[in-house]
């Protein structure tokens, strides 16, 4: 095991994937000589050369369109979108081409494209640099959507995404790029947990908290605080947002009878809404309380000084837990 940051783990995953398969190429804005704005691709051009580490123009639609052409020719392109909010110019290519070509060609053409997106808030940046667009892609049939929360998954899931014949939208929580953890660099890819499976990161019996990305750490902090009040929370890192591992989710909810879903994207029509609807369909007779959402607000991403009021935090998660456990909470204190 090697201790490294999440950002370094992503870079190590890219390097290993490129060593394993010379058809893996990476392309994006400033990823070559600069090593990317977050330095994830630092040093890769020195090892693999400019023919496989390709600096592109500032044109996201063109970048993804180029990746489509490379995939047609048998390559496994990995695209870096510099910031989450910059993915929108590539939306037409992703939805109209990347997600549909395998189906459209009756399986004759594969689209083994991985689209890496530094994602979400928490770094004091404004709109277009702190956005959470995952629901758009979850709603798009033909895409896998992955969101990692720790260095081990960053390394492992990125390699699995690149090896997959399906197109993968790969979300990386940029606020965790410098967070450290143990990474097993030596285990064979076939022996690791598939990227489509959720993970129970904390076992508990009183309520299930479902989340992903940077919110996993926040949920674990909430669980530690709840434990001081005698509340035992189970925390599940979804990891895969499309498809969702509902077997793991349902097994937990059927034991606890209560569920809270947490994400920092907007509430309206977000991932939490779909997860709650699906959990209710599968587990209705086991539920002891209505499932609740803790999310970002339905506003464009706010200025940095207001960011802490927008992002779900420990207090908001604990308040939702109190509500599903029918304990005193912000709603009862307000007389609701």
Secondary structure as UniProt FT lines:
FT   STRAND          2..5
FT   HELIX           6..20
FT   TURN            22..23
FT   STRAND          24..28
FT   TURN            29..30
FT   TURN            37..38
FT   TURN            40..43
FT   HELIX           44..48
FT   TURN            50..52
FT   STRAND          53..55
FT   HELIX           60..72
FT   TURN            73..74
FT   STRAND          76..81
FT   HELIX           84..90
FT   HELIX           91..93
FT   HELIX           94..98
FT   TURN            99..100
FT   HELIX           101..104
FT   TURN            105..107
FT   STRAND          114..119
FT   TURN            127..128
FT   HELIX           134..138
FT   TURN            141..142
FT   STRAND          144..148
FT   HELIX           151..163
FT   STRAND          168..173
FT   HELIX           174..176
FT   TURN            177..178
FT   STRAND          180..183
FT   HELIX           189..191
FT   TURN            195..196
FT   STRAND          199..202
FT   STRAND          207..211
FT   TURN            213..214
FT   HELIX           215..227
FT   TURN            228..230
FT   STRAND          233..237
FT   STRAND          240..242
FT   HELIX           246..256
FT   STRAND          259..266
FT   TURN            268..269
FT   HELIX           271..283
FT   HELIX           284..286
FT   STRAND          292..296
FT   HELIX           304..306
FT   HELIX           307..310
FT   HELIX           314..324
FT   TURN            325..326
FT   HELIX           330..333
FT   TURN            334..335
//
